[in-house]
Amino acid sequence: MTHYFDPPMYPQMVTLVGLGGTGSQLSRLLARMMYDMKRSQRQPPILRFIDPDRIELKNCGRQSFCEAEVGDYKAQVLARRYNFALGLDIAWITEPVSAERHFATSDRHLVIGAVDNYLARRELAAVPGIWLDCGNHFSSGQIVLGNTSDGERVRQAFETQHDVIRALPNAALVFPELLQPEVVPTDMAQSCADLLATGEQHLFVNDWGAAIAAQYIYKLLHRQPIESFLTYFSLNTLTVKSDPITYSQILSYLSPT
């Protein structure tokens, strides 16, 4: 039996963390969403971009930046671009994400992670509300949607609720290794831009991830039924596969109690 995810609270604030490969592509889709909601007289949530990085030459073309913007903050450049172009009011923060500093105790957050390090993901895991995590490899990736790292809460949701489920496991439960240091030799530690430049990451892998993440966000903001919690994609096979919200499927990702 497939269930539907309907969070108990409508997100009042949407925060995109990471404006690199996937994040810079997703920022444009988010801005279009906010503009479309305003045009159709829907009340859009507050939108924020968080990223401490400045634009480098290697980011141009492969991310949503040009050479004239080198040296400026990624979050500021993209927020101002869409504010000017679409009449939006996107806020930006140019420092590393902090669950304590940047998020209130309210659970009416939708935080979107497009980061490539475990320290940032640990902060995202501590944010109350819904967490949509984007990750990718050379030519494939996954998108995870969840709102709790408490496995028992997820089990209780399936035991006490019927068609509509209020609790889904977030990336900390589904892929706990994402919150642990990755053992990588120093000379192999590279950013997405470095990997793209050396041909170790597909040029369009971030675009695919951003498009899938945007559809999850669109459904959330428009209160449409969400039937999956995890989506895998592969550019090699040109396939997208989503795991449905069923108890057996969810249970396979939860650690035994």
C-alpha positions in Angstrom: 0.0 0.0 0.0 1.4 3.4 -1.1 0.9 6.3 1.4 1.1 10.0 0.8 3.2 12.5 2.6 1.5 15.6 3.9 3.6 17.5 6.5 1.7 18.7 9.6 2.8 22.3 9.0 3.0 24.4 5.8 6.6 25.7 5.2 6.7 29.5 5.9 10.4 29.7 5.1 12.4 28.0 2.3 16.2 28.0 2.6 18.5 26.7 0.0 21.9 25.8 1.4 24.7 25.6 -1.1 24.8 27.6 -4.3 27.3 25.5 -6.3 26.6 22.9 -9.0 23.2 21.7 -8.0 22.3 24.7 -5.8 22.9 27.4 -8.4 20.7 25.5 -10.9 18.0 25.0 -8.3 18.1 28.6 -7.3 16.6 29.6 -10.7 13.8 27.1 -10.4 13.0 28.2 -6.9 12.9 31.9 -8.0 10.5 30.9 -10.9 8.3 29.1 -8.4 8.1 32.1 -6.1 7.3 34.4 -9.0 4.6 32.0 -10.3 3.0 31.8 -6.9 2.9 35.6 -6.6 1.5 35.9 -10.1 -1.3 33.4 -9.3 -2.0 35.3 -6.1 -0.7 32.6 -3.8 1.3 33.6 -0.8 4.9 32.4 -1.3 7.1 31.5 1.6 10.2 33.5 2.5 13.1 32.4 0.4 16.8 32.5 1.5 20.1 31.5 0.0 23.0 30.4 2.2 26.6 29.9 1.0 29.9 31.3 2.3 31.8 30.8 -0.9 32.8 33.4 -3.4 32.6 32.8 -7.2 35.8 31.5 -8.8 36.7 31.4 -12.5 36.2 27.6 -12.5 32.6 28.1 -11.5 31.7 30.1 -14.6 29.7 28.3 -17.2 29.5 25.1 -15.3 27.5 26.8 -12.6 25.1 29.8 -13.0 27.8 32.4 -12.9 29.8 34.5 -15.4 33.3 35.9 -15.3 32.2 39.4 -14.4 31.0 38.0 -11.1 34.2 36.4 -10.0 35.1 37.4 -6.5 31.5 38.1 -5.4 29.5 35.9 -3.0 27.5 33.2 -4.7 24.4 33.6 -2.5 24.4 37.4 -2.9 24.8 37.3 -6.7 22.0 34.9 -7.3 19.6 36.4 -4.8 20.1 39.9 -6.2 19.8 38.6 -9.8 16.4 37.1 -9.3 15.2 40.0 -7.1 16.0 42.4 -9.8 14.7 40.2 -12.6 11.5 39.0 -11.0 10.6 41.5 -8.3 11.3 39.0 -5.5 12.7 39.6 -2.0 15.2 36.7 -1.6 17.5 37.1 1.4 21.1 35.8 1.5 23.6 34.8 4.1 27.3 34.6 3.3 28.5 32.4 6.1 28.5 28.6 6.8 25.1 27.3 7.7 24.3 27.0 11.4 21.1 25.4 12.7 21.3 27.5 15.8 22.0 30.9 14.3 20.0 30.7 11.1 16.9 28.8 12.0 14.3 29.5 14.7 12.8 26.7 16.8 9.6 26.7 14.7 9.2 23.6 12.6 7.8 25.5 9.6 11.1 25.3 7.7 11.8 23.7 4.4 15.6 23.4 4.1 17.2 22.2 0.9 20.7 20.9 1.1 22.9 21.1 -2.0 26.2 20.7 -0.1 29.1 18.4 -0.4 30.5 18.1 3.1 29.4 16.2 6.2 29.7 19.2 8.6 27.0 21.2 6.6 24.8 18.1 6.5 25.0 17.8 10.3 23.7 21.3 10.6 20.9 20.6 8.2 19.9 17.5 10.2 19.5 19.7 13.3 17.1 22.1 11.5 13.4 21.6 12.7 11.1 21.0 9.8 11.4 19.4 6.3 14.8 18.6 4.8 15.3 17.9 1.1 18.8 16.6 0.5 20.5 16.6 -2.9 23.5 14.5 -3.6 25.3 13.3 -6.7 28.3 11.4 -8.0 29.9 11.4 -11.5 26.7 10.8 -13.6 24.1 9.8 -11.0 22.6 11.0 -7.7 19.7 10.9 -5.3 17.2 13.2 -3.7 15.9 12.4 -0.2 12.8 14.0 1.4 12.1 13.7 5.1 11.2 15.6 8.3 12.6 13.5 11.2 15.7 11.6 12.2 13.7 9.7 14.8 13.1 6.2 13.5 10.5 5.4 16.2 8.4 8.4 15.2 8.4 7.1 11.6 7.2 3.7 12.7 4.5 5.2 14.9 3.3 7.2 11.9 2.7 4.1 9.9 1.1 2.3 12.8 -1.3 5.1 13.7 -2.0 6.8 10.4 -3.6 5.5 7.2 -3.3 7.0 3.7 -1.6 10.2 4.8 1.7 10.0 6.6 3.0 13.0 8.6 6.6 11.7 9.3 9.2 10.6 6.9 12.9 9.6 7.5 15.3 12.3 6.5 18.7 11.8 5.0 20.3 11.3 8.4 18.3 8.1 8.7 18.3 7.0 5.1 22.0 7.6 4.5 23.7 8.1 7.9 27.1 7.9 6.2 26.4 11.4 4.7 26.9 12.8 8.2 30.2 11.1 8.8 33.7 12.2 7.6 34.6 10.7 4.3 38.1 9.2 4.2 39.6 10.8 1.1 43.3 11.4 0.5 44.1 15.1 0.7 45.2 15.2 -3.0 41.9 13.8 -4.1 39.6 16.2 -2.2 38.0 18.2 -4.9 34.9 20.4 -5.3 32.2 19.9 -7.8 33.7 22.5 -10.0 37.1 20.8 -9.9 35.5 17.4 -10.7 33.7 19.0 -13.7 36.9 20.6 -15.0 38.8 17.4 -14.9 36.0 15.4 -16.5 35.2 13.5 -13.3 31.7 14.8 -13.1 29.1 14.9 -15.9 28.3 18.4 -17.1 24.5 17.9 -16.6 24.4 15.8 -13.4 23.5 18.9 -11.3 20.8 20.0 -13.7 19.0 16.6 -13.4 19.3 16.7 -9.6 18.0 20.3 -9.5 15.0 19.5 -11.7 13.9 16.5 -9.5 14.4 18.5 -6.3 12.3 21.3 -7.7 9.4 19.0 -8.4 9.4 17.8 -4.8 9.4 21.4 -3.6 6.6 22.4 -6.0 4.4 19.6 -4.7 5.2 20.6 -1.1 4.4 24.3 -1.7 1.2 23.5 -3.6 0.1 20.9 -1.1 0.0 18.2 -3.8 0.2 14.5 -2.8 3.8 13.2 -2.5 4.0 9.5 -3.1 7.8 9.0 -2.9 10.5 9.9 -0.4 13.7 9.0 -2.3 14.5 9.4 -6.0 17.6 8.0 -7.8 18.7 9.2 -11.2 21.3 8.2 -13.8 22.5 10.0 -16.8 24.2 6.9 -18.2 20.9 4.9 -18.5 18.7 8.0 -18.8 16.5 6.8 -15.9 14.8 8.2 -12.9 13.5 5.8 -10.2 11.6 6.8 -7.1 11.0 4.7 -3.9 7.3 4.8 -3.0 6.2 5.7 0.5 5.3 2.2 1.8 6.0 0.7 5.2 8.2 -2.1 3.8 10.2 0.4 1.7 10.7 2.8 4.6 11.5 0.0 7.0 14.4 -1.1 4.8 16.2 2.1 5.5 15.6 2.3 9.3 18.0 0.8 11.8 16.6 -1.9 14.0 15.2 -0.6 17.3 
